Amino acid sequence: MTHFIPCKKASDASYVATLFFKEAVRLHGLPQSIVSDHDVKFMSYFWKTYLGNLLRCIVRDQLRNWDNVLPQAEFAFNSSTNRTTGYSPFEVAYGLKPKQPVDLIPLPTSVRTS
């Protein structure tokens, strides 16, 4: 699962560790290990562009509150099917497709199927 967590550009290790526990460990538990090569490709042009485009689609006219829509962007990303695996990150983590907001809209009785 991917998590979009807003933080300051100059965050120190202590702050990042706190964010990691607050936003990831509480949901998934402690990992066996963390692999990092400290490569600049971690935030490559592709990923910056992808996240930027995703946020632009969701934020629209709420530019000052972009961090408030990160949960929606995260849900959209984690619900998207990966071309290689054929599964979304959500499906891989939980074994089922996530319910989308449109799934909660009741259908008229004449349209319902069993």
Biotite code that builds the C-alpha atoms (Angstrom):
import biotite.structure as struc

atoms = struc.array([
    struc.Atom([0.000, 0.000, 0.000], chain_id="A", res_id=1, res_name="MET", atom_name="CA", element="C"),
    struc.Atom([1.119, 3.497, -0.745], chain_id="A", res_id=2, res_name="THR", atom_name="CA", element="C"),
    struc.Atom([0.663, 6.351, 1.705], chain_id="A", res_id=3, res_name="HIS", atom_name="CA", element="C"),
    struc.Atom([0.810, 10.022, 0.733], chain_id="A", res_id=4, res_name="PHE", atom_name="CA", element="C"),
    struc.Atom([2.015, 11.906, 3.794], chain_id="A", res_id=5, res_name="ILE", atom_name="CA", element="C"),
    struc.Atom([2.578, 15.673, 3.662], chain_id="A", res_id=6, res_name="PRO", atom_name="CA", element="C"),
    struc.Atom([5.785, 16.821, 5.302], chain_id="A", res_id=7, res_name="CYS", atom_name="CA", element="C"),
    struc.Atom([8.236, 19.681, 5.149], chain_id="A", res_id=8, res_name="LYS", atom_name="CA", element="C"),
    struc.Atom([11.097, 19.586, 2.671], chain_id="A", res_id=9, res_name="LYS", atom_name="CA", element="C"),
    struc.Atom([13.647, 19.971, 5.471], chain_id="A", res_id=10, res_name="ALA", atom_name="CA", element="C"),
    struc.Atom([12.156, 17.413, 7.884], chain_id="A", res_id=11, res_name="SER", atom_name="CA", element="C"),
    struc.Atom([14.682, 15.801, 10.216], chain_id="A", res_id=12, res_name="ASP", atom_name="CA", element="C"),
    struc.Atom([14.988, 12.056, 10.891], chain_id="A", res_id=13, res_name="ALA", atom_name="CA", element="C"),
    struc.Atom([13.077, 12.267, 14.173], chain_id="A", res_id=14, res_name="SER", atom_name="CA", element="C"),
    struc.Atom([10.100, 13.941, 12.499], chain_id="A", res_id=15, res_name="TYR", atom_name="CA", element="C"),
    struc.Atom([10.103, 11.435, 9.624], chain_id="A", res_id=16, res_name="VAL", atom_name="CA", element="C"),
    struc.Atom([10.273, 8.525, 12.112], chain_id="A", res_id=17, res_name="ALA", atom_name="CA", element="C"),
    struc.Atom([7.293, 9.965, 13.993], chain_id="A", res_id=18, res_name="THR", atom_name="CA", element="C"),
    struc.Atom([5.343, 10.287, 10.736], chain_id="A", res_id=19, res_name="LEU", atom_name="CA", element="C"),
    struc.Atom([6.283, 6.733, 9.769], chain_id="A", res_id=20, res_name="PHE", atom_name="CA", element="C"),
    struc.Atom([4.911, 5.338, 13.036], chain_id="A", res_id=21, res_name="PHE", atom_name="CA", element="C"),
    struc.Atom([1.850, 7.582, 13.013], chain_id="A", res_id=22, res_name="LYS", atom_name="CA", element="C"),
    struc.Atom([0.858, 6.896, 9.408], chain_id="A", res_id=23, res_name="GLU", atom_name="CA", element="C"),
    struc.Atom([2.258, 3.477, 8.435], chain_id="A", res_id=24, res_name="ALA", atom_name="CA", element="C"),
    struc.Atom([3.166, 1.343, 11.451], chain_id="A", res_id=25, res_name="VAL", atom_name="CA", element="C"),
    struc.Atom([-0.215, 1.891, 13.108], chain_id="A", res_id=26, res_name="ARG", atom_name="CA", element="C"),
    struc.Atom([-1.912, 0.443, 10.024], chain_id="A", res_id=27, res_name="LEU", atom_name="CA", element="C"),
    struc.Atom([0.490, -2.307, 8.977], chain_id="A", res_id=28, res_name="HIS", atom_name="CA", element="C"),
    struc.Atom([2.736, -3.091, 11.953], chain_id="A", res_id=29, res_name="GLY", atom_name="CA", element="C"),
    struc.Atom([6.513, -2.910, 12.005], chain_id="A", res_id=30, res_name="LEU", atom_name="CA", element="C"),
    struc.Atom([8.290, -4.072, 8.849], chain_id="A", res_id=31, res_name="PRO", atom_name="CA", element="C"),
    struc.Atom([10.971, -6.768, 8.983], chain_id="A", res_id=32, res_name="GLN", atom_name="CA", element="C"),
    struc.Atom([13.327, -4.313, 7.291], chain_id="A", res_id=33, res_name="SER", atom_name="CA", element="C"),
    struc.Atom([13.366, -1.029, 5.437], chain_id="A", res_id=34, res_name="ILE", atom_name="CA", element="C"),
    struc.Atom([15.304, -0.916, 2.201], chain_id="A", res_id=35, res_name="VAL", atom_name="CA", element="C"),
    struc.Atom([16.514, 2.455, 0.984], chain_id="A", res_id=36, res_name="SER", atom_name="CA", element="C"),
    struc.Atom([19.264, 3.310, -1.444], chain_id="A", res_id=37, res_name="ASP", atom_name="CA", element="C"),
    struc.Atom([18.962, 7.077, -0.890], chain_id="A", res_id=38, res_name="HIS", atom_name="CA", element="C"),
    struc.Atom([18.758, 7.482, -4.657], chain_id="A", res_id=39, res_name="ASP", atom_name="CA", element="C"),
    struc.Atom([17.234, 10.643, -6.139], chain_id="A", res_id=40, res_name="VAL", atom_name="CA", element="C"),
    struc.Atom([15.140, 8.350, -8.331], chain_id="A", res_id=41, res_name="LYS", atom_name="CA", element="C"),
    struc.Atom([12.976, 7.778, -5.265], chain_id="A", res_id=42, res_name="PHE", atom_name="CA", element="C"),
    struc.Atom([11.229, 10.988, -6.285], chain_id="A", res_id=43, res_name="MET", atom_name="CA", element="C"),
    struc.Atom([11.934, 10.739, -9.993], chain_id="A", res_id=44, res_name="SER", atom_name="CA", element="C"),
    struc.Atom([10.362, 12.932, -12.646], chain_id="A", res_id=45, res_name="TYR", atom_name="CA", element="C"),
    struc.Atom([7.827, 10.165, -13.385], chain_id="A", res_id=46, res_name="PHE", atom_name="CA", element="C"),
    struc.Atom([6.583, 9.936, -9.793], chain_id="A", res_id=47, res_name="TRP", atom_name="CA", element="C"),
    struc.Atom([6.532, 13.702, -9.250], chain_id="A", res_id=48, res_name="LYS", atom_name="CA", element="C"),
    struc.Atom([4.536, 14.100, -12.465], chain_id="A", res_id=49, res_name="THR", atom_name="CA", element="C"),
    struc.Atom([2.187, 11.224, -11.620], chain_id="A", res_id=50, res_name="TYR", atom_name="CA", element="C"),
    struc.Atom([1.430, 12.478, -8.119], chain_id="A", res_id=51, res_name="LEU", atom_name="CA", element="C"),
    struc.Atom([1.152, 16.059, -9.388], chain_id="A", res_id=52, res_name="GLY", atom_name="CA", element="C"),
    struc.Atom([-1.379, 15.063, -12.059], chain_id="A", res_id=53, res_name="ASN", atom_name="CA", element="C"),
    struc.Atom([-3.371, 12.958, -9.602], chain_id="A", res_id=54, res_name="LEU", atom_name="CA", element="C"),
    struc.Atom([-3.525, 15.827, -7.102], chain_id="A", res_id=55, res_name="LEU", atom_name="CA", element="C"),
    struc.Atom([-4.470, 18.346, -9.807], chain_id="A", res_id=56, res_name="ARG", atom_name="CA", element="C"),
    struc.Atom([-7.433, 16.166, -10.819], chain_id="A", res_id=57, res_name="CYS", atom_name="CA", element="C"),
    struc.Atom([-8.675, 15.953, -7.240], chain_id="A", res_id=58, res_name="ILE", atom_name="CA", element="C"),
    struc.Atom([-7.743, 19.419, -5.914], chain_id="A", res_id=59, res_name="VAL", atom_name="CA", element="C"),
    struc.Atom([-9.180, 21.476, -8.794], chain_id="A", res_id=60, res_name="ARG", atom_name="CA", element="C"),
    struc.Atom([-9.921, 24.860, -7.192], chain_id="A", res_id=61, res_name="ASP", atom_name="CA", element="C"),
    struc.Atom([-8.765, 24.045, -3.643], chain_id="A", res_id=62, res_name="GLN", atom_name="CA", element="C"),
    struc.Atom([-5.055, 24.760, -4.190], chain_id="A", res_id=63, res_name="LEU", atom_name="CA", element="C"),
    struc.Atom([-4.495, 26.108, -0.689], chain_id="A", res_id=64, res_name="ARG", atom_name="CA", element="C"),
    struc.Atom([-5.901, 22.927, 0.838], chain_id="A", res_id=65, res_name="ASN", atom_name="CA", element="C"),
    struc.Atom([-4.076, 20.378, -1.327], chain_id="A", res_id=66, res_name="TRP", atom_name="CA", element="C"),
    struc.Atom([-2.984, 18.419, 1.747], chain_id="A", res_id=67, res_name="ASP", atom_name="CA", element="C"),
    struc.Atom([-6.644, 17.896, 2.707], chain_id="A", res_id=68, res_name="ASN", atom_name="CA", element="C"),
    struc.Atom([-7.257, 15.869, -0.462], chain_id="A", res_id=69, res_name="VAL", atom_name="CA", element="C"),
    struc.Atom([-4.254, 13.552, -0.011], chain_id="A", res_id=70, res_name="LEU", atom_name="CA", element="C"),
    struc.Atom([-6.492, 10.817, 1.474], chain_id="A", res_id=71, res_name="PRO", atom_name="CA", element="C"),
    struc.Atom([-8.643, 10.830, -1.697], chain_id="A", res_id=72, res_name="GLN", atom_name="CA", element="C"),
    struc.Atom([-5.529, 10.759, -3.901], chain_id="A", res_id=73, res_name="ALA", atom_name="CA", element="C"),
    struc.Atom([-4.098, 7.908, -1.821], chain_id="A", res_id=74, res_name="GLU", atom_name="CA", element="C"),
    struc.Atom([-7.351, 5.943, -2.126], chain_id="A", res_id=75, res_name="PHE", atom_name="CA", element="C"),
    struc.Atom([-7.447, 6.517, -5.895], chain_id="A", res_id=76, res_name="ALA", atom_name="CA", element="C"),
    struc.Atom([-3.841, 5.358, -6.263], chain_id="A", res_id=77, res_name="PHE", atom_name="CA", element="C"),
    struc.Atom([-4.285, 2.291, -4.047], chain_id="A", res_id=78, res_name="ASN", atom_name="CA", element="C"),
    struc.Atom([-7.504, 1.367, -5.893], chain_id="A", res_id=79, res_name="SER", atom_name="CA", element="C"),
    struc.Atom([-5.902, 1.555, -9.352], chain_id="A", res_id=80, res_name="SER", atom_name="CA", element="C"),
    struc.Atom([-5.047, -1.718, -11.049], chain_id="A", res_id=81, res_name="THR", atom_name="CA", element="C"),
    struc.Atom([-1.357, -2.302, -11.659], chain_id="A", res_id=82, res_name="ASN", atom_name="CA", element="C"),
    struc.Atom([-0.735, -3.264, -15.299], chain_id="A", res_id=83, res_name="ARG", atom_name="CA", element="C"),
    struc.Atom([1.934, -5.800, -14.383], chain_id="A", res_id=84, res_name="THR", atom_name="CA", element="C"),
    struc.Atom([0.170, -7.651, -11.564], chain_id="A", res_id=85, res_name="THR", atom_name="CA", element="C"),
    struc.Atom([-3.429, -7.081, -12.649], chain_id="A", res_id=86, res_name="GLY", atom_name="CA", element="C"),
    struc.Atom([-4.291, -6.124, -9.061], chain_id="A", res_id=87, res_name="TYR", atom_name="CA", element="C"),
    struc.Atom([-4.530, -2.877, -7.141], chain_id="A", res_id=88, res_name="SER", atom_name="CA", element="C"),
    struc.Atom([-2.351, -2.318, -4.055], chain_id="A", res_id=89, res_name="PRO", atom_name="CA", element="C"),
    struc.Atom([-5.575, -2.505, -2.012], chain_id="A", res_id=90, res_name="PHE", atom_name="CA", element="C"),
    struc.Atom([-6.412, -5.945, -3.461], chain_id="A", res_id=91, res_name="GLU", atom_name="CA", element="C"),
    struc.Atom([-2.903, -7.214, -2.777], chain_id="A", res_id=92, res_name="VAL", atom_name="CA", element="C"),
    struc.Atom([-3.037, -6.015, 0.842], chain_id="A", res_id=93, res_name="ALA", atom_name="CA", element="C"),
    struc.Atom([-6.612, -7.041, 1.707], chain_id="A", res_id=94, res_name="TYR", atom_name="CA", element="C"),
    struc.Atom([-7.558, -9.704, -0.853], chain_id="A", res_id=95, res_name="GLY", atom_name="CA", element="C"),
    struc.Atom([-10.598, -7.846, -2.180], chain_id="A", res_id=96, res_name="LEU", atom_name="CA", element="C"),
    struc.Atom([-11.482, -4.854, -4.318], chain_id="A", res_id=97, res_name="LYS", atom_name="CA", element="C"),
    struc.Atom([-12.253, -1.704, -2.331], chain_id="A", res_id=98, res_name="PRO", atom_name="CA", element="C"),
    struc.Atom([-15.774, -0.344, -2.307], chain_id="A", res_id=99, res_name="LYS", atom_name="CA", element="C"),
    struc.Atom([-15.896, 2.885, -4.258], chain_id="A", res_id=100, res_name="GLN", atom_name="CA", element="C"),
    struc.Atom([-18.128, 5.835, -3.311], chain_id="A", res_id=101, res_name="PRO", atom_name="CA", element="C"),
    struc.Atom([-20.387, 5.011, -6.266], chain_id="A", res_id=102, res_name="VAL", atom_name="CA", element="C"),
    struc.Atom([-20.955, 1.527, -4.770], chain_id="A", res_id=103, res_name="ASP", atom_name="CA", element="C"),
    struc.Atom([-22.833, 3.138, -1.880], chain_id="A", res_id=104, res_name="LEU", atom_name="CA", element="C"),
    struc.Atom([-25.459, 4.772, -4.096], chain_id="A", res_id=105, res_name="ILE", atom_name="CA", element="C"),
    struc.Atom([-28.627, 2.652, -3.958], chain_id="A", res_id=106, res_name="PRO", atom_name="CA", element="C"),
    struc.Atom([-30.018, 1.505, -7.300], chain_id="A", res_id=107, res_name="LEU", atom_name="CA", element="C"),
    struc.Atom([-33.710, 1.976, -8.080], chain_id="A", res_id=108, res_name="PRO", atom_name="CA", element="C"),
    struc.Atom([-35.721, -1.190, -7.328], chain_id="A", res_id=109, res_name="THR", atom_name="CA", element="C"),
    struc.Atom([-36.465, -1.792, -11.023], chain_id="A", res_id=110, res_name="SER", atom_name="CA", element="C"),
    struc.Atom([-32.729, -1.911, -11.838], chain_id="A", res_id=111, res_name="VAL", atom_name="CA", element="C"),
    struc.Atom([-31.566, -4.201, -9.010], chain_id="A", res_id=112, res_name="ARG", atom_name="CA", element="C"),
    struc.Atom([-30.430, -7.697, -9.852], chain_id="A", res_id=113, res_name="THR", atom_name="CA", element="C"),
    struc.Atom([-29.972, -10.688, -7.576], chain_id="A", res_id=114, res_name="SER", atom_name="CA", element="C"),
])
